């Protein structure tokens, strides 16, 4: 076997192994983003953003959300926290919103903070802490 053939074989093996590693890592990352984007926390965040009057005043009626939801969700012993970033597409423009949520003792997720940056770079708060009880989903009795 010539040196040229050995180099081609070794190069092919390295290339195939590199592609396998890339697909494996890509699959893990894709699964994480899919899990965050389809979580109950993301659903509660999107519902909150759709119904937020302050956001509607600036971007118009919410038409859709970006495909990629980023952030983190931590759950431990029946308690959870989440910090999510979601692109919100409105009638007039799109913004990137940040939503913080929590739940305690296995109850439903509740928005604890939400904001977005406007065109001027200012952070606009979407949740008045004194009005937060309006955004807590009611459980059926």
C-alpha positions in Angstrom: 0.0 0.0 0.0 1.4 3.4 -0.9 1.7 6.4 1.3 -0.8 8.3 -0.7 -3.5 5.6 -0.2 -2.8 5.4 3.6 -3.2 9.3 3.8 -6.5 9.1 1.9 -7.8 6.3 4.2 -6.7 8.0 7.4 -8.1 11.3 6.2 -11.4 9.6 5.3 -11.7 8.0 8.7 -11.0 11.3 10.5 -13.6 13.0 8.3 -16.2 10.4 9.0 -15.5 10.4 12.8 -15.7 14.2 12.7 -19.0 14.1 11.0 -20.4 11.6 13.5 -19.2 13.8 16.5 -20.8 16.8 14.8 -24.1 15.1 14.3 -24.1 13.8 17.9 -23.4 17.2 19.4 -25.8 18.8 17.0 -28.5 16.3 18.1 -27.9 17.0 21.8 -28.1 20.8 21.2 -31.2 20.5 19.0 -32.9 18.3 21.7 -32.2 20.9 24.4 -33.6 23.8 22.3 -36.6 21.7 21.3 -37.2 20.9 25.0 -37.0 24.5 26.1 -39.1 25.8 23.2 -41.9 23.2 23.8 -41.9 23.4 27.6 -44.8 24.5 29.8 -42.7 27.5 30.9 -42.4 28.6 27.2 -46.1 28.2 26.7 -46.9 30.3 29.8 -44.4 32.9 28.6 -46.0 33.1 25.1 -49.5 33.4 26.6 -48.3 36.2 28.9 -46.7 38.1 26.0 -49.7 37.7 23.7 -52.0 39.2 26.3 -49.6 42.0 27.5 -51.2 45.4 26.8 -47.9 47.3 27.1 -46.3 45.1 24.5 -49.3 45.4 22.2 -49.1 49.2 22.3 -45.5 49.1 21.0 -45.4 46.3 18.5 -49.1 45.8 17.7 -51.0 42.5 18.1 -48.7 39.6 18.5 -48.7 37.5 15.4 -46.1 34.8 16.1 -43.0 33.9 18.0 -39.5 33.0 16.8 -38.7 29.4 16.3 -35.7 29.4 18.7 -36.5 29.9 22.4 -33.3 30.2 24.5 -32.6 30.3 28.2 -32.6 27.9 31.0 -35.1 25.9 33.1 -34.2 24.6 36.5 -36.4 22.2 38.4 -35.6 20.7 41.8 -37.8 19.1 44.5 -41.1 20.4 43.1 -39.8 24.0 42.7 -38.7 25.5 39.4 -37.2 28.7 37.9 -36.9 29.6 34.2 -35.3 32.5 32.3 -36.3 32.5 28.6 -35.6 34.8 25.7 -38.2 34.8 22.9 -38.5 36.7 19.7 -42.0 38.3 19.5 -43.3 39.2 16.0 -46.0 41.9 16.1 -48.1 43.7 13.5 -45.7 46.6 13.4 -42.3 45.2 14.4 -40.5 42.4 16.2 -38.7 42.5 19.6 -36.7 40.2 21.7 -38.4 39.6 25.1 -37.0 38.2 28.3 -39.3 36.4 30.6 -38.6 35.0 34.1 -40.9 32.4 35.6 -41.1 30.3 38.7 -43.2 27.7 40.4 -43.3 26.3 43.9 -44.5 23.0 45.3 -45.6 21.7 41.9 -48.0 24.5 41.1 -48.2 26.0 37.6 -45.5 28.3 36.2 -46.0 32.0 37.0 -44.3 35.0 35.3 -42.2 36.9 37.8 -40.5 39.4 35.5 -40.7 40.3 31.8 -39.2 42.9 29.6 -38.0 43.8 26.1 -35.6 46.3 24.5 -37.2 48.9 22.3 -35.5 50.5 19.3 -33.8 53.1 21.5 -32.1 50.4 23.5 -34.3 51.0 26.6 -35.5 48.1 28.6 -39.2 48.2 28.9 -40.7 46.3 31.8 -43.9 44.3 31.0 -44.9 43.2 34.5 -46.0 45.6 37.2 -45.3 43.6 40.4 -48.4 45.0 42.0 -50.5 43.6 39.1 -48.9 40.2 39.0 -51.9 38.4 40.5 -53.8 39.0 37.2 -51.3 36.8 35.4 -51.5 33.8 37.7 -53.5 31.0 36.0 -56.4 29.8 38.1 -56.7 26.1 38.8 -60.0 24.4 38.5 -61.6 23.6 41.9 
